[in-house]
Each structure stands twice: as C-alpha cells, then as structure tokens.
Amino acid sequence: MTEEYVLRCVLMLCCALLSANASNWLYLAKLSSVGSIRDEETCERLRGLIQRQVQICKRSVEVMDAVRRGAQLAIDECQFQFRNRRWNCSTLETMPVFGKVVTQGTREAAFVYAISAASVAFAVTRACSSGELEKCGCDHNVHGVSPEGFQWSGCSDNIAYGVAFSQSFVDVRERSKGQSSSRALMNLHNNEAGRKAILSHMRVECKCHGVSGSCEVKTCWKAMPPFRKVGNVIKEKFDGATEVEQRKVGSTKVLVPRNSQFKPHTDEDLVYLDPSPDFCDYDPRTPGMLGTVGRQCNRTSKAIDGCELMCCGRGFQTQEVEVVDRCSCKFHWCCYVKCKQCRKMVEMHTCR
C-alpha cells in the first residue's frame, strides 16, 4: 500500500465526512446562480442536500425558496449576533459554509444548528402567512372569542406548519437509521431548542375597530416575534449553554450535564460536547478558523470585543480614518428630510 494511496483514501474520507455534514443545506444561501426553485429537476442540482432532503424538495418544491431564504436568514443573524466575538460567523464559498467550526461539537456549532432550524421554521411560516404557498396559509385553528373578550381574527401565523417542515427537512440526517451518536443527539436537541425560541415567544397582535379608534371591537391574531428577537434568545442560550456527555439510561441514550453539580438542561437550552478553540490564530488546516488578525476592536472595552481579548494579547495598531456621516438634517414641508454630509477623523483600532 503506497503512501499516495493512503493519502488519497484519507482525502476521500474527509470529503465524505464534510459532504455528510448535517448543516450543508445552508449552502443554499450561496446558490445565487440557481433561480427560483420551481421543479423537481432543480432539486437534483442543489448542492448541499442529502438524498432524503432532495426527496423532500421534490415533494415540496414550492417551499424550497422559503428554505433558501431561511438559510440566508440564519447566516445573517449569526453574523449579527457574533459580530463582536473572535469567531464572527465568517462564511466560505465551500461546504460547510461556516467551515469546520460546525463539524465539532462546540458551543458555536450548537448556535448554528439552533439558529438554522429556527430560520427555516420562521421563513416557511412567513411564506404561509403571505399566501405564497398553496399547501398552507393562516392558522385557522385560532378562532372565536378569547377569555379576554377579543375576537380571534386576522391571519394568525401558521407556526405549526413551519415547525413541522423544519423538523422534517433540517433534522432528516440525524433522524436517519443508525444516527444515535452523541453528536446526533446534540444536533437534534439544539435544533428543537431553536424552534422553541420562536414557539415560546409567539405574541398577540390586535387591531381596534370603532368610531375614532374607540376600540369597541378588537380583533387579534397570533404572530411570530421578529427574527432578531429569536436571535437574541438563542444567543443568550449560547452564553449559558451546558456541556454534556452521552449516557445510557436503560435502552435509551441521553445527554446529561458533564458536571453532575450543574442542574439538568431544559428543552430550550443549548448543549455542547466539546470545548471551543480560542479562535485566535489563522489555521490553514481548519477551514473557517480565520483568527483575529486585522479585526477591529474596542480599545476602551473590557468585554470580548475589547482589544485585549479580541487580539489575544498580541496588541493592536491604531490609525486615524475619515468617516462620512449625515448631519444637520432638516425636515422640509412636505415631506422629506435633507441632510448634509459631514466628514470627521476617528481612531480605528485593529488587532496585530
């Protein structure tokens, strides 16, 4: 057995592991060359889907544009929530889009899986409510008069359909036969925690009817929270995530806190298996591990966005840059605001 043959086998194994990664469907957000997903033939050409997801795509082609919007929503929200952290959800043009960060059982992977499952549920539900999908519409199970005396009416978000589709599409690899590993259990738990971040924060929106807004009659409907709220909730769960390990209870494999002194996690909490790397240095062998050299930092902050922590003790450099802001804005009747452009010099600090 030659050394070249061994290397070729290792490369093939690595590629197989990456291609089987359960988050590869996020690559849908990168497929700008693919137009609207309207037929079964398009499903066959979509990169990042495992065969069972292709089958779901063929059965529910009309939903797939919403899934692709969900993939982009997950990436955008991840980058917003982690904008001031060493790992800032930078994406690659390859799979998985976040690199090897999501192939390890870290907190960061837990967040990615949770926000991704939530984003599909959110985007599909929004497509239902907007009338984009024939298979679903508003939630007509919410009707009649509430105990508070208002009339259930309007278009309640059909979150049940969105959650069900997210479960079938996003969870499909982990639910496949033989996927009972600790990582599969971790992914499934975090997927469900992401969806619960929407379910637990559904809100009631109302509209008053009557003379001069007297609100003689009030109609209400159930609506999803803004996705930024969902992202904030999942980010809080990331900060308080529980490190777990797999144990067998009877014939069932479960995840329990690695430290027995910690209280058991709930269905809404995030869990992880492996400690996170420090994300300080660029590692060419680990796609997505870009390091913090050149990252902007806050000189006065003591938090993770501060130069001391962000730069991992390497120090930082300061330069003055010119920025252009809107200023001296005035309202003109009717009806526009006119502003001047003001230039000023500010200090910008970047990690060495």
N, C-alpha and C positions, 0 to 999 in steps of 0.2 A: 504494500500500500504506500504510494508515493506521498510526499508532503503536499504536493499540489492537489492531489485528490482529497486529502483530509481538509485542506483549506476550502476547497470547493464545497464540500459537504457542510462545513461549518457555516459558510455564507448562505447556502440554501436553507439550512435550519433557521438562521437568523431572519432571513426573508420570510420564511413560513410563519415564524412567531409574530413578526410585525404585521403580516397580512391578516393574521387571525385576530389581531387586537380588536377588542370589542368597541373601541371608540373610533375606528377607522371611518365609520359613516360620516363623521364630522367633515371628512374631505369633500362632501357635497358642497360645502360653502366655497370651495376653491374651484368648482367646475363652472367657471364663467363661460366656457366655450359651449356648454350644453344649454340649449334654450329651455323653454318650458317643458316639463316632463309630462308628455301627453299620451304616450303609447307604451306598450309592453316592450317594444324594440329598444326604446330609450333606457328602460330598466336594465337591460342586458349590458349596456355600455357604461353604466355608472360605476366608477371606481370607488373602492372602499366598502362595498356591501358584500356580506357573505351570502351564500346561495339562498338561505331562508329569508333574508331581507330582500333579495331580488324577487322572490316569490310574493312577499307581502307587497312590494312595489307593483307587481303585475296585477295583483288583486285590487289594489287601492291606488291606481295611478294618479287619480285626481288629488290625492292627499300629499303627494310627494313634493310639490312645490312648497307647501307649508313646512314639510320636514326640512327642506333645504334652507328656508328662512329661519327655522329653528336652529339649525347648525350655525348659521352666521350670528344669530342672536346669542348663542352660548359663547362663541368666541369673543364677541364684542363685550359681553358682560364680564367674562373672565378677565379681559384686558383692563376693563374699568376698575374692577374690584382689586386687582393686583398691580395697579399702575405704580404704586409706591413701594413695592416689595422687590427683593432681589430677583425672584422669578416673577416675570411680569406677563406670562402667557404669550410670549412671542411665538408666532407660528412659522412653520416650514412649508415649503412647496411640495413636500413628500408626506407619506403616511408613516406614523400618525402625525397629525398636524401640529401637535404640541411636542413632538419628539419623544424620547424615551422616558420623559417625566411621567407619562401616563402608563408606561409599561411596568412601573414599580408600584408597590402598594403603599404609597406615601399619602400624606395629607393633601398634597396638591392633586394627586390622582383622584382622591375622594371628592374634592371640589369639582373637578372636571366632569366626573360621572354624574354628580348630583345636578349641576347646572345644565348639563346636556339633556338629561331626562326631563328636567323641568321645562327646558326651552321647547322641546318637541310637544309636550302636553300643552304648553301655552300657545304656540304657533298654530297647532291644529285646532284648538278650541277657538281661537280668534278667527280662523278661516270658517269654522262652523257658524259663528255668530254673524259674520259678514255676508253669509249667503253664498260663499264661494264653492261650497261642497254640497253635492246632491245627497250624500249619504247621511248628513247630519245638518242640524240647524240649531235653533234656540232650544233651550231646555224647557220643554212644555210640562215637565213634572212639577214645576213650581207654579201653582195657580191657586185661585180662591182668595180668601181674606185671611190675613195673618192675625195672630193673637193680639198684635199691637193695633189692629184696626185698619191697616192699609191694604190696598188691593195689589196682589201679585199680578203684574202685567209686564209689558215690555219684553225685551229679549234677554232672558237670563242666559249667561254663558254656560254652554254645554260642556262643563269641565269633565264630566264622567266619560264622555266620548274621547276627549283629548288625553286623559289619563290612561284609558284602556288602550288607545293606539300607541302611546308611548311605551306602555308595558310590553305590548306585542312586538314592537319594532326595535326598541332600544335594548330590551332585556333578552332578546332572542338567543344570543350566543351563550350567555350564562345559563339559560334555562335548557340548553341542549343536553342530550343524554351524556352523562359522564362528567358534567361540569359541576362537581361538588367540591372543588378545591377551596381553600381559604380565600384566595383572590376572587373567585367567582362569587362566594358569599359576600365578600366585602363590596364588590361592584353592585350586586343586587340590592344590598341594604342601602347603599348611598344613592342609587337610582330612585328607590322608593322615598328616601328622605327628601330628595329634590322635589319630587312631585307633591309631597306633603307640605312643602313650603308654600305651594300655591293653595292647596286644599284648606290649610289651616288659616289662610288669610283672605279667603273669599269675603267680599263685603257686600253690603246692601246699598244700592243707589236708588234714589227716588226722584220723582218729579211731581210738583204740585199743580193742581188744576182748580180753577175758580176765578171769580171776579177779582181783578187787580192782585193776583197772586195770593188770594186768601187761603189757599190750600184746603178748600172744602173737601176735595178728594185728592188722595195721594196714591200714586201708583209706584210700585217698587219692583226691582229685579235684582238678581244676584250677579255680581261682576267679579272678574279676577282682579287681583291687585296689579298695579303697574309692575312690569318685569324688573325694574330697578329695585323695588321693594323685595321681590323674590331673591334677587342677587344679594341684597343686604342681609337677608335672613340666612341664606346659605353661607355667606362669608362669616357671619357670627358663629355658625355651627362649625366652620373650618377652624376658627380660633379656639374653640372648645372641644375639638374632636377627641375621641377616645382611642387609645392604642389597644388593639385587641389581638387575640390569638384564637385558633380553632380548637375546640374540644368536642368530644363525642359524648352526648347525653343519651343513653340508651342506644337506639339505632340512628339517632339524628345528629348531624354535625352542626354545631352552632359557634358563634363568635362571642367570646366573653372578654371583659377587660383583662389585659395582661397583668395589671396590678390589682390584686384582689381587694385592696383598700379603696379603690375607686367604685363609685356606685355604677350599677349597670346602665348602659346607654338606652335611650328610648328609640322608637321608630323614626323620630325626627332628627336625631343626632347623626353626625358623620363619624365614621370609624376608619381606622387605617391600621396597616400591619407593619410597615417598615418606617424607620426614622428617615426624615428628609435630608438630602445633602445640603451643604451650606450655600450652594449656588453662587459661590464667589468667583470661581475661575472658569474660563472657557475650556471645554473638553471636547476636542475634535472626535473622540471615540464615542461620545454620547450626544447624539443629535438633540438639539433643544437646550443644551447646557451652555448658554452663551456667556455666562459670567456677568460682572457688573462694570467692567472697564468701559469708560465713556458714558456711563449712565449719569443722569442729572440727579443731584442730591440737595437736601436742605441743610445748609450749614448750621442753622440755629436749632434744629430739631434733635431731640434725644431718642426719637422713635426709630422704626426700621427705615424710614425714608431719610433719616439724618445721614450726613456724610460719614460719620464714624462707623455706623453699622452698615450702610449701603456699600461703602467702599472696602469693607472687610479689613480695616486697619492699614490699607495701602496709601491712604492720603488722597487728597483731591487737588485739582487745579481750578483757579478762578480766572474768569475773563469777563470783560465788560462787553455786552452786546446791545445793539439798538433794537428796541421793540416799538411797534406802532400800535397805538390804542385809539379807540374812538373817544372823543372828548368834546366838551362844550356843546352837548346835544340840546337842541331846542325843538319844541313841538310847534308845528305850523298848521294853522287852520286852513282847510281841513283836508286831509288828515294824514300827516306824515311827520316823521322825526328826521331832522337833518343834523348831522354831526361833523365835526372837524376830525382830522387825523393828527394826533399828537405823537411826536417821537421823543423817546427818552432812553437813557442809558441805564441798564440794570446789570447787576452782577449775576453770573451764572456759574454754578459750581458743578464740576464733573469728576467722576472717580478716575483715579490713575490706574 
